[in-house]
Amino acid sequence: MIARTMLLRMADSKKMEAFVKGSRFSAGTTARFIAGEDAAAIVAPVRELNAAGITVSLDFLGESVRTREEVEVTMRTYKSVFETISAQNLKANVSIKLTALGLDIDSDFCYHNMCELLDVAGPVQFIRIDMESTAYTQITLDLFYRLWNEGNYRNVGVVIQAYLRRSAADVEDLIKNNVRVRLCKGAYKEPAELAFPDKADVDANYVALMKRLLSDGNYPGIATHDPAMIAATTAWAKDQNIPSDRYEFQMLYGIRRDLQNQLVKDGYRMRVYTPFGTHWYPYFMRRLAERPANLWFVLKNMLRS
Ligand SMILES: Cc1cc2nc3c(=O)[nH]c(=O)nc-3n(C[C@H](O)[C@H](O)[C@H](O)COP(=O)(O)OP(=O)(O)OC[C@H]3O[C@@H](n4cnc5c(N)ncnc54)[C@H](O)[C@@H]3O)c2cc1C
């Protein structure tokens, strides 16, 4: 718990980011969790996953962007990702954080950037809006509903975090609107007024929301590496006669590959969230916070480099 809190604080620290990136941090250390540095580098890892029967969601790393120039780079990169997906016939969609599209600069600017990308994506490509910390929950959902109601876009979905107390109500609204939801536990450090502090409560809420989404939602993404959550999902699907093509499991690149392959072998759909880019620090630190044992892996690589 202390290690998690410390690592999540470090994830937000620019000073620590400069230190870690300037240290003897070998490419091999991050390569376990990050697919490559640019849009061209993602083709091989995506092909490999597709060949194993796994679809992908591509995330260009970069969040909390403060300048319009940085947003331009993000926009260009996502456009080239869409081109690569169709030119190379990859089985992939994309995931985007609204702060990477300028949410902190101006929410109208961010909205229009999302519209532009959804137009480039077209009806066959899908964009998932990742969920960030609670500073952004409401504004992210507001912007999403604006895209849904005003822009009339249907090739877009959102993420709900089971650790948030508000999520049951949010899920009901999203079900009513037939929105595609990814369900995850939640990766940020949040106060107890907003998020369940105990893992048992987060897990119980995850199972309750999973059941609602599987029964009445639109093709939910069950995003977890937790065998107990996965077992609860397959058991509920069996109990309710919900076929395995009505939902998909989702996991992160490089995490529990054994379980990813096993689920595919067992006939379930699996999508792997695959990040790329050079701004890997906050993403990487959140992965360490989820499993401080990963620190040993990092330290071993640092000593080797
Ligand atoms: C596809 C996908 C998209 C996501 N999108 C978002 C998002 O938009 N917003 C958000 O807040 N969070 C997001 N997350 C992160 C999520 O909220 C959790 O922080 C993360 O998935 C860990 O929770 P868990 O469900 O795997 O269960 P946990 O209870 O944390 O872990 C269960 C088991 O999974 C394995 N495991 C979990 N994490 C790791 C790790 N880092 N390294 C190695 N093993 C691990 C371990 O065996 C662990 O015992 C996403 C996760 C996935 C899989």
The ligand as an ORCA input file, in Angstrom:
! r2SCAN-3c Opt
* xyz 0 1
  C      -7.031     -2.737    -21.232
  C      -6.891     -1.894    -20.007
  C      -7.197     -0.541    -20.083
  C      -7.129      0.258    -18.942
  N      -7.535      1.564    -19.008
  C      -7.578      2.308    -17.879
  C      -8.125      3.614    -17.874
  O      -8.584      4.142    -18.889
  N      -8.136      4.289    -16.696
  C      -7.644      3.740    -15.526
  O      -7.701      4.395    -14.477
  N      -7.085      2.506    -15.534
  C      -7.041      1.793    -16.659
  N      -6.513      0.509    -16.625
  C      -5.740      0.058    -15.436
  C      -6.653     -0.571    -14.394
  O      -7.471      0.422    -13.827
  C      -5.833     -1.249    -13.277
  O      -5.017     -0.312    -12.661
  C      -4.984     -2.409    -13.752
  O      -5.582     -3.113    -14.776
  C      -4.701     -3.373    -12.606
  O      -5.911     -3.902    -12.131
  P      -6.372     -5.433    -12.370
  O      -7.808     -5.405    -12.733
  O      -5.485     -6.067    -13.347
  O      -6.330     -6.093    -10.945
  P      -5.309     -6.073     -9.730
  O      -6.113     -6.500     -8.539
  O      -4.539     -4.798     -9.653
  O      -4.305     -7.199    -10.148
  C      -4.695     -8.562    -10.255
  C      -3.512     -9.381    -10.709
  O      -3.156     -8.993    -12.031
  C      -1.754     -8.979    -12.203
  N      -1.319     -7.574    -12.460
  C      -2.060     -6.451    -12.355
  N      -1.344     -5.365    -12.704
  C      -0.113     -5.816    -13.031
  C       1.079     -5.181    -13.472
  N       1.166     -3.865    -13.652
  N       2.169     -5.977    -13.711
  C       2.099     -7.316    -13.554
  N       0.993     -7.951    -13.136
  C      -0.085     -7.228    -12.884
  C      -1.172     -9.506    -10.933
  O      -1.053    -10.902    -11.075
  C      -2.234     -9.172     -9.905
  O      -2.186    -10.003     -8.779
  C      -6.648     -0.311    -17.726
  C      -6.345     -1.667    -17.652
  C      -6.483     -2.467    -18.756
  C      -6.190     -3.921    -18.630
*
